[in-house]
Structures are given as structure tokens and as C-alpha cells.
Amino acid sequence: MSSGGDRLLELNVGQRASLARTITAEDVADFARLSGDRNALHLDEEFAARTEFGQRVVHGFLHASLLSTLVGTKLPGRGALYVSQSIAFTRPVFIGDTVEASAVVEAIDIETRVVTLRTEITRSGGETVMRGTATVRVLRLAAEKSREASLAGARTAGLLDGRVALVTGASRGIGRATAALFAGNGAMVWINYHKSRAAAEALAQDILDRGGSCRLVQADVTRDDEIARMMDEIGSEGGLDVLVNNAGPKIVSRPFARLDWQAVSEAYEWIVGSAFRVTQAALPALKASRGSIVTVLSTAALGRTAHNWLPYVAAKSALLAMNKNLAQELGPDGVRVNMISPSMVDTDLVSDVPDRMRQMTISGTPLRRLATPEDVAGAALMLASPYAGFVTGENLLVTGGAYMH
């Protein structure tokens, strides 16, 4: 069976991995400094010599930490998140010992993406010094796109030649694909990011390598002061023609009985508040250019709505109403306001959605796949282009036919 790049599907019961390391005095000193555990048994030669061991004993959790390295780099590897680890220390480890950490897959739960590992650490001669059981969750990673795919359409149509666009939350997923496609079609793109500077810089380099034009602008779009600074920076370089409200939080999935108002309030603040604040701050520039606004919504807020996603659904519903109202108010100023509602998009924001739900979504979609960030980016390009010059107040469904008017 093809894994399609999903690490979980590459694992098998009985699969084994190991790594070895020789413990040095420097390792012990570093661990004591980081952990604060300055027990004389580990650090004081004279004290340790008077014990039954006759020498310094290595911190148990120092060599146990090799299991974290093993899990994160080999089995399961990248994207693994420790859930639990039982530990039984059976022998002491001394400075100079070479220890080998090993893990064997005992069970794989495809639904929860949890892998059970039998873990063991031995030292030279095969003596077991620690044994236990670990459970590890293998996170679903959004598929990496090649530079060809992520910058598809570069310099093919020039639909946004001479335009300046701001894309919020542009360091990954839908925002990344949109920024890349806009730049490939002639726009000078402001790449907004909050914390993921490395990802934003990688996107900017891709765009520049393709002959596109872009600038980075860091801002937390839930804060008025940071938005004001962002707009001042953009304004100092010229005007603004297109705003793409894309930034959003991870989805909180929880039944109503386990929700508190804070979770709902935080979703409103992130989803509605950020779009409200950025749009209001950008409005003078957009009115001056008779520009356009594109806001990313979700079909999760339409129809029967998505089960257990109340904070997200309620906030996206409010955002839909807000943009419809803006389309009416700003139309006389020549500013177009449109929305995009994709179905489930294969990004890291939905990485914890169970495979069962993904397959149900795919089976109910005539095009028989999940939406990609590039699918949504294409819709944003169309709505921002001159070809949508008489389109405003529209909520464009990008669902592969799963939702039809």
C-alpha cells in the first residue's frame, strides 16, 4: 500500500531502531546545569567514592533522554509526539559507558495515530539498564509541495501586474500558496507572518528565485499596535491593492459540554477580530486604489456545520456576515469584498483530523480528493483579478463539488 508520504503508514509491528552513545563527564555536567539536578552522587567524585558504587552515577534521565532522540529521529521519526513513557531503571550507568537505546513497534492504532513501542537501554556487554513502554503519536504533516507546484503559474498570465497585495498568515498552507501564486502573476506581495520567520523567509526566497517581488512583514494580527506598524511599513513603500485575510488559529475540537466561553471568545478574537482589525487598518489604502478584499472562510460554517467545532464554526459564520455587510458598505467606494469557503484543505491546521473523517470527506466529494492550498490560492487569484471586476459579496465554494448551490 502506498503511504503517500504518511510516516504512519510506513511503520510495521516488529520494526526496530536503535542508537548508541558514550556518556561523558561533560554530558553529566551539561545535564545537571539544564535540569538543576546537582545531586552529589552525579557530580562529586569524593562523595560518590564513599557510596556502594565507588564512582559517580550518571543521571538516569540523561541516558533515558536518548529515547526521545530515537523517537524523534528514527522511530517513528520526524513529526512524532511523545504521549507517555513508563520507565524501570534496572542498573546504574557510569561515566564512560556506551549505552544503546532501542525501540520496537508493538502496536499501531491507525485511527488515533498512536504507536506503542517497547523501549530498552542497554550498556556494553548487553546489560539492560532501563526498560519500559512508550506511546507516541505520529502527527499528520501537510504534504510538502515542490517549488514547481508551490509557485505554479509563475509569470504565465500576469493577472496582477503592477498590484500590491498583503497576505496575512502567509508563511504556510493557504497563505503560502496564495502569496506564491500572486507573486507569480505579477503582484508585489507583502508576506505577513507572526512567529514562523524561517518559513516566511523560505517562501520569500522561492518567490525571488522565480523573479517575483515580495517583502516580509511581521505582525500579530490580533494586536492593534502591531497591525498599525505593519500598515505604516506597507504605506511607506507605496499603496495597497489587494488584502487577503487568511491568518487563523488551530481548530479547537470539543463537544459543547466541555467548552468554556473563553475558547469561543478566543476563536472570535483570532478569526473575526484579526480580519476586522487588518481590514479597518488597510481600508484607507484600499479605498485610494479601489482595491479588493478576499477573506478565507470555510464550508465548516455552512449547511449542517462541522461537528464539535463550535468555536471555529461560530467565528467563521460571523466573519461571513461581516464580509457581506462590508461588501454593501464599500461597494460605492469601488472596493470589492469577496470570500472563499473551501472544504477540508490538506494543511497542518487539520493535521489532527482522524483518517476516518478525511476518508468520509473524500468519498462525499465528486472530485474524490481533499482541497489543496493551491486550489484555494487559485480562487483567490481569480477574485483579486480584473476578471472579477463586477463580483462582490460572493462566497466562492472551493469544494470539488461537495457543496453545490
Disulfide bonds with the S-S distance in Angstrom:
none
